[in-house]
Amino acid sequence: MTGVSRLLALSALPWLLLAPACGPFTYVSRVTFGASGDVAEARSSNAQQMAPYEFTGASEYLRRAKELAGYARFHDANNFAKKSQGMAADSKKVTQRRTKFNELPIFDPNDKSMFINKDGFVKRKSSLDSGDADYERPPGLDSEKPPLGGPEPTTGKSGKKGESK
């Protein structure tokens, strides 16, 4: 080996020794400092109630990232941490929007002042609405329910069930 090639080989040696350790370093950065903080911030901004889908996704992705890191699968753990950070950011945006515009995140059937309109949005009854509206079921939707059982038994000519000619 010449002096230059030996110098290149020796300078690359520390990088080759540290290459397998990149996963844990990235994990500590992404999960411990990144995703955990983002989920905690979303929790403090009331995202559990205002953006339940996004907050649950962020929490479960974070849990899975920690679980995979316990099995030393740092690459997969880092991918789940990225997903967790994205969902936490989405939950913060949804929470801020719903808080700003006073939107209702979840339909509560026990609250008679809430209803779902035909577009699927949750609305709250206004004091300006007429008092004759029916808030038992969402307005504009079909109230007919499909039958729960199978086909009805056939009847004979007499009209009584179970009898035949």
C-alpha positions as CSV (number, residue, x, y, z in Angstrom):
1,M,0.0,0.0,0.0
2,T,1.1,3.4,-0.7
3,G,1.1,6.2,1.8
4,V,-2.0,7.9,0.5
5,S,-4.1,4.7,0.3
6,R,-2.9,3.8,3.8
7,L,-3.9,7.2,5.1
8,L,-7.4,6.9,3.4
9,A,-7.9,3.4,5.0
10,L,-6.9,4.7,8.4
11,S,-9.1,7.7,8.2
12,A,-12.1,5.6,7.1
13,L,-11.6,3.1,9.9
14,P,-13.3,5.2,12.7
15,W,-16.3,5.8,10.4
16,L,-16.7,2.1,9.7
17,L,-16.5,1.3,13.4
18,L,-19.2,4.0,14.2
19,A,-21.5,3.1,11.3
20,P,-23.5,0.4,13.2
21,A,-24.1,2.9,16.0
22,C,-25.9,5.5,13.9
23,G,-29.3,3.9,14.7
24,P,-29.1,4.5,18.4
25,F,-27.9,8.0,18.0
26,T,-30.7,8.9,15.7
27,Y,-33.2,7.1,18.0
28,V,-32.1,9.2,21.0
29,S,-32.4,12.4,18.9
30,R,-35.7,11.5,17.2
31,V,-37.6,9.7,19.9
32,T,-36.3,10.9,23.2
33,F,-36.0,14.5,22.3
34,G,-38.3,14.8,19.3
35,A,-41.4,12.7,19.3
36,S,-41.8,12.4,23.1
37,G,-41.7,16.1,23.4
38,D,-44.2,16.6,20.5
39,V,-46.7,14.2,22.0
40,A,-46.4,15.8,25.4
41,E,-46.9,19.2,23.8
42,A,-50.0,17.9,22.0
43,R,-51.3,16.4,25.3
44,S,-50.9,19.8,27.0
45,S,-52.8,21.6,24.3
46,N,-55.9,19.4,24.9
47,A,-55.4,17.3,21.8
48,Q,-56.9,14.2,23.4
49,Q,-60.4,15.8,23.3
50,M,-60.0,18.1,20.3
51,A,-58.1,15.9,17.9
52,P,-58.6,12.3,19.2
53,Y,-57.6,10.5,16.0
54,E,-54.4,12.4,15.4
55,F,-53.4,12.3,19.1
56,T,-54.0,8.6,19.4
57,G,-52.0,7.9,16.3
58,A,-49.1,9.9,17.6
59,S,-49.2,8.2,21.0
60,E,-49.4,4.7,19.5
61,Y,-46.6,5.4,16.9
62,L,-44.4,6.6,19.8
63,R,-45.2,3.6,21.9
64,R,-44.3,1.3,19.0
65,A,-41.1,3.2,18.4
66,K,-40.0,2.6,22.0
67,E,-41.0,-1.0,21.8
68,L,-38.9,-1.6,18.7
69,A,-36.0,0.1,20.2
70,G,-36.2,-2.4,23.1
71,Y,-35.5,-5.1,20.5
72,A,-32.6,-3.0,19.0
73,R,-34.5,-2.4,15.8
74,F,-33.5,1.2,15.6
75,H,-34.2,1.8,11.9
76,D,-37.8,0.7,12.4
77,A,-38.1,2.6,15.6
78,N,-36.9,5.8,13.9
79,N,-39.5,5.3,11.1
80,F,-42.2,5.1,13.7
81,A,-40.9,8.1,15.5
82,K,-41.1,10.1,12.3
83,K,-44.7,9.0,11.9
84,S,-45.4,10.0,15.5
85,Q,-43.9,13.4,15.0
86,G,-46.1,13.9,11.9
87,M,-49.3,12.9,13.7
88,A,-48.4,15.1,16.7
89,A,-48.0,18.1,14.4
90,D,-51.3,17.3,12.8
91,S,-53.0,17.0,16.1
92,K,-51.7,20.4,17.2
93,K,-53.0,22.0,13.9
94,V,-56.4,20.4,14.3
95,T,-56.6,21.4,17.9
96,Q,-55.7,25.0,17.2
97,R,-58.2,25.1,14.3
98,R,-61.0,23.6,16.3
99,T,-60.3,25.8,19.3
100,K,-60.1,29.0,17.1
101,F,-63.4,28.3,15.3
102,N,-65.2,26.7,18.3
103,E,-65.8,23.5,16.4
104,L,-67.0,20.4,18.2
105,P,-64.7,17.4,17.7
106,I,-66.9,14.6,18.9
107,F,-70.6,14.0,18.6
108,D,-72.2,13.4,22.0
109,P,-75.6,11.8,21.6
110,N,-76.6,12.8,25.1
111,D,-76.2,16.5,24.4
112,K,-79.5,17.5,22.7
113,S,-77.9,20.8,21.5
114,M,-75.5,18.9,19.1
115,F,-76.4,17.3,15.8
116,I,-74.7,16.0,12.7
117,N,-75.8,17.7,9.5
118,K,-76.2,15.9,6.1
119,D,-72.6,16.7,5.2
120,G,-71.4,14.9,8.3
121,F,-70.3,17.9,10.3
122,V,-71.1,18.2,14.0
123,K,-73.1,21.3,14.7
124,R,-74.4,23.0,17.8
125,K,-78.0,24.2,18.1
126,S,-78.1,28.0,17.9
127,S,-80.4,30.1,20.1
128,L,-81.7,31.6,16.8
129,D,-83.0,28.2,15.6
130,S,-86.7,27.5,15.7
131,G,-87.8,25.4,18.6
132,D,-89.6,22.8,16.5
133,A,-86.5,21.1,15.1
134,D,-86.0,17.5,16.0
135,Y,-82.6,16.9,17.6
136,E,-83.1,13.2,18.3
137,R,-81.6,12.2,15.0
138,P,-79.4,14.1,12.5
139,P,-81.5,16.3,10.2
140,G,-81.6,15.3,6.5
141,L,-80.7,11.7,7.0
142,D,-82.9,8.7,6.4
143,S,-84.5,7.5,9.6
144,E,-85.5,4.2,8.2
145,K,-83.6,1.3,9.7
146,P,-82.8,-2.0,7.9
147,P,-84.3,-5.2,9.3
148,L,-82.1,-6.9,11.8
149,G,-83.1,-10.5,11.0
150,G,-83.0,-12.5,7.8
151,P,-85.9,-12.9,5.4
152,E,-89.4,-13.2,6.9
153,P,-91.0,-16.6,7.0
154,T,-93.5,-17.2,4.2
155,T,-97.2,-17.3,4.9
156,G,-99.9,-19.5,3.4
157,K,-103.2,-18.4,1.8
158,S,-104.8,-18.1,5.2
159,G,-102.3,-15.4,6.2
160,K,-101.0,-17.3,9.3
161,K,-97.4,-18.0,9.6
162,G,-96.2,-21.6,9.3
163,E,-99.4,-22.9,7.6
164,S,-99.4,-24.0,4.0
165,K,-101.8,-25.7,1.7
